[in-house]
């Protein structure tokens, strides 16, 4: 399930949460964008800084989560990540913190 099918799944998750009274009805990708900004601000307030390239990758990760509801390491074999150096480049950019960042973003953006 790729592309529009995954976006539909993400939107269904939002609809279910809305129906359960957990949140207002907002497109999943809009909520993911807002949550990424909040997460990055909290990280920076805690002393972690991100380069411009890292920010672009975090935005690509956000976009993947917005379309797929989560991200795993194998997603780095797909566009746009594979066009930017894939998993090897992600590890060079984020180091050993990559898996922790992915876990945090999966919880924060899709949570």
C-alpha positions, 0 to 999 in steps of 0.5 A: 500500500503506497501513495494515496492508499497510505494517505487514506489510511492516515486520514482514516486514523484521524477520522477514528480519533475524531469519532472517539472524541480524542482530537479535532478533525484535521488532516493527518499531514497537517497535524504531523507538520505541527507536531514536528515543529513542536518536537524540533523546538523541544529538542532545540530547547534541550540543547540539540541543534539541527543542520539545514540538511538534517531539517530537510531530512526530518521534513522528509521523515515527517512526510513519510509518516504523514503518508504511511503512519510510521517509518522504519529503517527500510523506508530509507531504500525508497524515494526520496531517501534513496535519492539522497544517499539512503540509510547510510546518509541518514546514519552519517547525518544523525549517527547512532541517534537515528533509531531513537529519532525515528522512534520519537517521531513515530510516537510524536507524529502519529501519536 
